[in-house]
Amino acid sequence: MSDIYNIKTTNKYEDIIHLQHPTSANHPQMPIEDRAAQFSPFAALTGHEDAIRETQRRMEERFRKMEPGNGEKTGENEE
């Protein structure tokens, strides 16, 4: 594969790979736990999971009532 910048793919970062990681004189380094928290999942829609669980609970209750032998109507025409 030809490279328009004449840089070999395996040595793409050869000029910076051995440099020391830059550090700020003004800001302390963030702890690893806090950095990891930046990428953790979050609830974009507050209460959405609760609403899903409540819907699931209601549907399961409805299906239990529809099971044969429980004395409830199944939704079919019963005469």
DRENBAMI-88571 format. One record per atom (N, C-alpha, C): y, z, x; atom name; residue number from 0; chain. Coordinates in Angstrom, 1 decimal, padded with zeros to 4 digits, always signed. Atoms other than C-alpha are relative to their C-alpha. Example, Ala and Ser with C-alpha at 12.3 -4.5 7.8 and 13.67 -1.06 7.14 Angstrom:
residues 2
+--------+--------+--------+------+------+-------+
:  north :     up :   east : name : resi : chain :
+--------+--------+--------+------+------+-------+
: -001.2 : +000.0 : +000.9 :    N :    0 :     A :
: -004.5 : +007.8 : +012.3 :   CA :    0 :     A :
: +001.2 : +000.0 : +000.9 :    C :    0 :     A :
: -001.1 : +000.0 : -000.9 :    N :    1 :     A :
: -001.1 : +007.1 : +013.7 :   CA :    1 :     A :
: +001.1 : +000.8 : -000.8 :    C :    1 :     A :
+--------+--------+--------+------+------+-------+
***
This chain:
residues 79
+--------+--------+--------+------+------+-------+
:  north :     up :   east : name : resi : chain :
+--------+--------+--------+------+------+-------+
: -001.2 : +000.0 : +000.8 :    N :    0 :     A :
: +000.0 : +000.0 : +000.0 :   CA :    0 :     A :
: +001.2 : +000.0 : +000.9 :    C :    0 :     A :
: -001.2 : +000.1 : -000.9 :    N :    1 :     A :
: +003.3 : -001.0 : +001.5 :   CA :    1 :     A :
: +001.0 : +001.0 : -000.5 :    C :    1 :     A :
: -000.9 : -001.0 : +000.4 :    N :    2 :     A :
: +006.0 : +001.6 : +001.5 :   CA :    2 :     A :
: +001.4 : -000.6 : +000.3 :    C :    2 :     A :
: -001.3 : +000.6 : -000.2 :    N :    3 :     A :
: +009.6 : +000.4 : +001.1 :   CA :    3 :     A :
: +000.9 : +000.8 : +001.0 :    C :    3 :     A :
: -000.8 : -000.8 : -001.0 :    N :    4 :     A :
: +010.9 : +003.3 : +003.3 :   CA :    4 :     A :
: -000.7 : +000.1 : +001.3 :    C :    4 :     A :
: +000.7 : +000.0 : -001.3 :    N :    5 :     A :
: +008.4 : +002.7 : +006.1 :   CA :    5 :     A :
: -000.5 : +001.4 : +000.3 :    C :    5 :     A :
: +000.5 : -001.3 : -000.2 :    N :    6 :     A :
: +007.0 : +006.2 : +005.7 :   CA :    6 :     A :
: -001.5 : +000.0 : -000.4 :    C :    6 :     A :
: +001.4 : -000.1 : +000.3 :    N :    7 :     A :
: +003.2 : +006.7 : +005.8 :   CA :    7 :     A :
: -000.2 : +001.0 : -001.1 :    C :    7 :     A :
: +000.3 : -000.9 : +001.2 :    N :    8 :     A :
: +001.9 : +008.4 : +002.6 :   CA :    8 :     A :
: -000.5 : +001.3 : +000.5 :    C :    8 :     A :
: +000.6 : -001.2 : -000.5 :    N :    9 :     A :
: +000.0 : +011.0 : +004.6 :   CA :    9 :     A :
: +001.1 : +000.8 : +000.8 :    C :    9 :     A :
: -001.0 : -000.7 : -000.8 :    N :   10 :     A :
: +003.1 : +011.9 : +006.7 :   CA :   10 :     A :
: +001.4 : +000.0 : -000.7 :    C :   10 :     A :
: -001.3 : +000.1 : +000.8 :    N :   11 :     A :
: +005.7 : +011.7 : +003.9 :   CA :   11 :     A :
: +000.9 : +001.2 : +000.3 :    C :   11 :     A :
: -000.9 : -001.1 : -000.2 :    N :   12 :     A :
: +007.0 : +015.2 : +004.6 :   CA :   12 :     A :
: +000.0 : +000.6 : +001.4 :    C :   12 :     A :
: +000.2 : -000.4 : -001.4 :    N :   13 :     A :
: +006.4 : +015.4 : +008.3 :   CA :   13 :     A :
: +001.3 : +000.5 : +000.6 :    C :   13 :     A :
: -001.3 : -000.5 : -000.6 :    N :   14 :     A :
: +010.1 : +015.9 : +009.0 :   CA :   14 :     A :
: +000.4 : +001.4 : -000.5 :    C :   14 :     A :
: -000.4 : -001.3 : +000.5 :    N :   15 :     A :
: +010.4 : +019.0 : +006.9 :   CA :   15 :     A :
: -001.2 : +001.0 : -000.2 :    C :   15 :     A :
: +001.1 : -000.9 : +000.2 :    N :   16 :     A :
: +006.9 : +020.5 : +006.7 :   CA :   16 :     A :
: -000.1 : +001.3 : +000.8 :    C :   16 :     A :
: +000.1 : -001.2 : -000.9 :    N :   17 :     A :
: +007.3 : +022.9 : +009.6 :   CA :   17 :     A :
: +001.3 : +000.8 : +000.0 :    C :   17 :     A :
: -001.3 : -000.8 : +000.0 :    N :   18 :     A :
: +010.9 : +024.1 : +008.7 :   CA :   18 :     A :
: -000.2 : +001.3 : -000.8 :    C :   18 :     A :
: +000.1 : -001.3 : +000.6 :    N :   19 :     A :
: +011.4 : +027.7 : +007.7 :   CA :   19 :     A :
: +000.6 : -000.1 : -001.5 :    C :   19 :     A :
: -000.5 : +000.0 : +001.4 :    N :   20 :     A :
: +011.9 : +028.3 : +003.9 :   CA :   20 :     A :
: +001.4 : +000.6 : +000.0 :    C :   20 :     A :
: -001.4 : -000.5 : +000.1 :    N :   21 :     A :
: +015.6 : +028.7 : +003.1 :   CA :   21 :     A :
: +000.1 : +001.3 : -000.8 :    C :   21 :     A :
: -000.3 : -001.2 : +000.7 :    N :   22 :     A :
: +016.8 : +032.1 : +002.0 :   CA :   22 :     A :
: +001.5 : +000.1 : -000.2 :    C :   22 :     A :
: -001.4 : -000.2 : +000.4 :    N :   23 :     A :
: +020.0 : +033.1 : +000.3 :   CA :   23 :     A :
: +000.5 : +001.3 : +000.6 :    C :   23 :     A :
: -000.7 : -001.2 : -000.4 :    N :   24 :     A :
: +022.4 : +035.6 : +001.8 :   CA :   24 :     A :
: +000.6 : +000.7 : -001.1 :    C :   24 :     A :
: -000.7 : -000.6 : +001.2 :    N :   25 :     A :
: +023.9 : +036.3 : -001.6 :   CA :   25 :     A :
: -001.0 : +000.5 : -001.1 :    C :   25 :     A :
: +000.9 : -000.4 : +001.0 :    N :   26 :     A :
: +020.8 : +036.6 : -003.8 :   CA :   26 :     A :
: -001.3 : +000.5 : +000.6 :    C :   26 :     A :
: +001.3 : -000.5 : -000.5 :    N :   27 :     A :
: +017.7 : +038.7 : -003.2 :   CA :   27 :     A :
: -001.1 : -000.9 : -000.6 :    C :   27 :     A :
: +001.2 : +000.8 : +000.5 :    N :   28 :     A :
: +014.3 : +036.9 : -003.5 :   CA :   28 :     A :
: -000.6 : +000.6 : -001.3 :    C :   28 :     A :
: +000.6 : -000.5 : +001.3 :    N :   29 :     A :
: +012.8 : +037.2 : -007.0 :   CA :   29 :     A :
: -001.4 : +000.5 : +000.2 :    C :   29 :     A :
: +001.4 : -000.4 : -000.1 :    N :   30 :     A :
: +009.6 : +039.2 : -007.2 :   CA :   30 :     A :
: -001.0 : -001.0 : -000.6 :    C :   30 :     A :
: +001.0 : +001.0 : +000.5 :    N :   31 :     A :
: +006.4 : +037.2 : -007.7 :   CA :   31 :     A :
: -000.3 : +000.2 : -001.5 :    C :   31 :     A :
: +000.3 : -000.2 : +001.4 :    N :   32 :     A :
: +005.8 : +038.9 : -011.1 :   CA :   32 :     A :
: +001.0 : -000.6 : -000.9 :    C :   32 :     A :
: -001.1 : +000.5 : +000.8 :    N :   33 :     A :
: +009.2 : +037.8 : -012.4 :   CA :   33 :     A :
: -000.1 : -001.6 : +000.1 :    C :   33 :     A :
: +000.1 : +001.5 : -000.2 :    N :   34 :     A :
: +008.7 : +034.2 : -011.0 :   CA :   34 :     A :
: -001.1 : -000.5 : -000.9 :    C :   34 :     A :
: +001.1 : +000.4 : +000.8 :    N :   35 :     A :
: +005.4 : +034.0 : -012.8 :   CA :   35 :     A :
: +000.3 : +000.1 : -001.5 :    C :   35 :     A :
: -000.4 : -000.2 : +001.4 :    N :   36 :     A :
: +007.0 : +035.2 : -016.1 :   CA :   36 :     A :
: +000.8 : -001.2 : -000.4 :    C :   36 :     A :
: -000.8 : +001.2 : +000.4 :    N :   37 :     A :
: +009.2 : +032.1 : -016.0 :   CA :   37 :     A :
: -000.8 : -001.1 : -000.6 :    C :   37 :     A :
: +000.9 : +001.1 : +000.4 :    N :   38 :     A :
: +006.2 : +029.9 : -016.6 :   CA :   38 :     A :
: -001.0 : +000.5 : -001.1 :    C :   38 :     A :
: +001.0 : -000.5 : +001.0 :    N :   39 :     A :
: +004.3 : +032.1 : -019.1 :   CA :   39 :     A :
: +000.4 : -000.6 : -001.4 :    C :   39 :     A :
: -000.3 : +000.5 : +001.3 :    N :   40 :     A :
: +004.0 : +030.9 : -022.7 :   CA :   40 :     A :
: +001.0 : +000.9 : -000.8 :    C :   40 :     A :
: -000.9 : -000.7 : +000.8 :    N :   41 :     A :
: +006.6 : +032.0 : -025.2 :   CA :   41 :     A :
: -000.1 : -000.4 : -001.4 :    C :   41 :     A :
: +000.0 : +000.4 : +001.5 :    N :   42 :     A :
: +007.0 : +032.0 : -029.0 :   CA :   42 :     A :
: +001.2 : -000.7 : -000.3 :    C :   42 :     A :
: -001.2 : +000.8 : +000.3 :    N :   43 :     A :
: +009.4 : +029.2 : -029.7 :   CA :   43 :     A :
: +000.4 : +000.2 : -001.4 :    C :   43 :     A :
: -000.4 : -000.2 : +001.4 :    N :   44 :     A :
: +009.2 : +029.9 : -033.4 :   CA :   44 :     A :
: -000.5 : +001.5 : -000.3 :    C :   44 :     A :
: +000.3 : -001.4 : +000.3 :    N :   45 :     A :
: +009.4 : +033.7 : -034.0 :   CA :   45 :     A :
: -000.7 : +000.1 : -001.4 :    C :   45 :     A :
: +000.7 : -000.2 : +001.3 :    N :   46 :     A :
: +006.9 : +034.7 : -036.7 :   CA :   46 :     A :
: -001.0 : -001.1 : -000.4 :    C :   46 :     A :
: +000.9 : +001.1 : +000.4 :    N :   47 :     A :
: +005.0 : +031.4 : -036.7 :   CA :   47 :     A :
: -001.4 : +000.4 : +000.1 :    C :   47 :     A :
: +001.4 : -000.4 : -000.2 :    N :   48 :     A :
: +001.8 : +032.9 : -035.4 :   CA :   48 :     A :
: -000.4 : +001.0 : -001.2 :    C :   48 :     A :
: +000.3 : -000.9 : +001.2 :    N :   49 :     A :
: +002.0 : +035.7 : -038.1 :   CA :   49 :     A :
: -000.2 : -000.8 : -001.3 :    C :   49 :     A :
: +000.1 : +000.8 : +001.2 :    N :   50 :     A :
: +002.5 : +033.1 : -040.8 :   CA :   50 :     A :
: -001.3 : -000.8 : +000.0 :    C :   50 :     A :
: +001.3 : +000.7 : -000.1 :    N :   51 :     A :
: -000.5 : +031.1 : -039.6 :   CA :   51 :     A :
: -001.2 : +001.0 : -000.3 :    C :   51 :     A :
: +001.1 : -001.0 : +000.3 :    N :   52 :     A :
: -002.7 : +034.3 : -039.6 :   CA :   52 :     A :
: +000.0 : +000.4 : -001.5 :    C :   52 :     A :
: +000.0 : -000.3 : +001.4 :    N :   53 :     A :
: -001.5 : +035.2 : -043.1 :   CA :   53 :     A :
: -000.6 : -001.1 : -000.9 :    C :   53 :     A :
: +000.6 : +001.2 : +000.8 :    N :   54 :     A :
: -002.3 : +031.7 : -044.4 :   CA :   54 :     A :
: -001.5 : +000.0 : +000.2 :    C :   54 :     A :
: +001.4 : +000.0 : -000.2 :    N :   55 :     A :
: -005.7 : +032.0 : -042.8 :   CA :   55 :     A :
: -000.7 : +001.1 : -000.8 :    C :   55 :     A :
: +000.5 : -001.1 : +000.8 :    N :   56 :     A :
: -006.3 : +035.4 : -044.4 :   CA :   56 :     A :
: -000.1 : -000.4 : -001.5 :    C :   56 :     A :
: -000.1 : +000.3 : +001.4 :    N :   57 :     A :
: -005.3 : +034.1 : -047.8 :   CA :   57 :     A :
: -001.1 : -001.1 : -000.3 :    C :   57 :     A :
: +001.0 : +001.0 : +000.2 :    N :   58 :     A :
: -007.6 : +031.0 : -047.5 :   CA :   58 :     A :
: -001.4 : +000.6 : +000.1 :    C :   58 :     A :
: +001.4 : -000.6 : -000.1 :    N :   59 :     A :
: -010.6 : +033.0 : -046.4 :   CA :   59 :     A :
: -000.3 : +000.9 : -001.2 :    C :   59 :     A :
: +000.1 : -000.8 : +001.2 :    N :   60 :     A :
: -010.0 : +035.4 : -049.3 :   CA :   60 :     A :
: -000.3 : -000.9 : -001.2 :    C :   60 :     A :
: +000.3 : +001.0 : +001.1 :    N :   61 :     A :
: -009.9 : +032.4 : -051.7 :   CA :   61 :     A :
: -001.4 : -000.6 : +000.1 :    C :   61 :     A :
: +001.4 : +000.6 : -000.2 :    N :   62 :     A :
: -013.1 : +030.9 : -050.2 :   CA :   62 :     A :
: -001.0 : +001.0 : -000.4 :    C :   62 :     A :
: +001.0 : -001.0 : +000.4 :    N :   63 :     A :
: -014.9 : +034.2 : -050.6 :   CA :   63 :     A :
: -000.1 : +000.2 : -001.5 :    C :   63 :     A :
: +000.1 : -000.1 : +001.5 :    N :   64 :     A :
: -014.0 : +034.3 : -054.3 :   CA :   64 :     A :
: -000.7 : -001.2 : -000.6 :    C :   64 :     A :
: +000.6 : +001.2 : +000.5 :    N :   65 :     A :
: -015.3 : +030.8 : -054.7 :   CA :   65 :     A :
: -001.5 : +000.0 : +000.3 :    C :   65 :     A :
: +001.4 : +000.0 : -000.4 :    N :   66 :     A :
: -018.8 : +031.7 : -053.2 :   CA :   66 :     A :
: -000.8 : +000.2 : -001.3 :    C :   66 :     A :
: +000.9 : -000.2 : +001.2 :    N :   67 :     A :
: -021.6 : +031.4 : -055.8 :   CA :   67 :     A :
: -000.5 : +001.5 : -000.1 :    C :   67 :     A :
: +000.6 : -001.3 : +000.2 :    N :   68 :     A :
: -022.8 : +034.7 : -057.3 :   CA :   68 :     A :
: +001.0 : +001.1 : +000.0 :    C :   68 :     A :
: -001.0 : -001.1 : +000.0 :    N :   69 :     A :
: -019.5 : +036.6 : -057.1 :   CA :   69 :     A :
: +000.7 : +000.2 : -001.3 :    C :   69 :     A :
: -000.6 : -000.2 : +001.3 :    N :   70 :     A :
: -018.6 : +036.2 : -060.8 :   CA :   70 :     A :
: +001.3 : -000.6 : -000.2 :    C :   70 :     A :
: -001.3 : +000.7 : +000.2 :    N :   71 :     A :
: -015.5 : +034.2 : -060.2 :   CA :   71 :     A :
: -000.2 : -001.5 : -000.3 :    C :   71 :     A :
: +000.1 : +001.4 : +000.2 :    N :   72 :     A :
: -014.8 : +030.7 : -061.3 :   CA :   72 :     A :
: +000.1 : -000.8 : +001.3 :    C :   72 :     A :
: +000.0 : +000.8 : -001.3 :    N :   73 :     A :
: -015.4 : +028.0 : -058.6 :   CA :   73 :     A :
: +001.1 : -001.0 : -000.1 :    C :   73 :     A :
: -001.0 : +001.0 : +000.1 :    N :   74 :     A :
: -012.6 : +025.8 : -059.8 :   CA :   74 :     A :
: -000.6 : -001.3 : -000.7 :    C :   74 :     A :
: +000.6 : +001.1 : +000.7 :    N :   75 :     A :
: -015.1 : +023.4 : -061.5 :   CA :   75 :     A :
: +000.1 : +000.2 : -001.5 :    C :   75 :     A :
: +000.0 : -000.2 : +001.4 :    N :   76 :     A :
: -015.2 : +022.8 : -065.2 :   CA :   76 :     A :
: -001.2 : +000.8 : -000.4 :    C :   76 :     A :
: +001.1 : -000.8 : +000.5 :    N :   77 :     A :
: -017.3 : +025.6 : -066.6 :   CA :   77 :     A :
: +000.1 : +000.2 : -001.5 :    C :   77 :     A :
: -000.1 : -000.1 : +001.4 :    N :   78 :     A :
: -018.1 : +025.6 : -070.2 :   CA :   78 :     A :
: -001.1 : +000.9 : -000.5 :    C :   78 :     A :
+--------+--------+--------+------+------+-------+
***
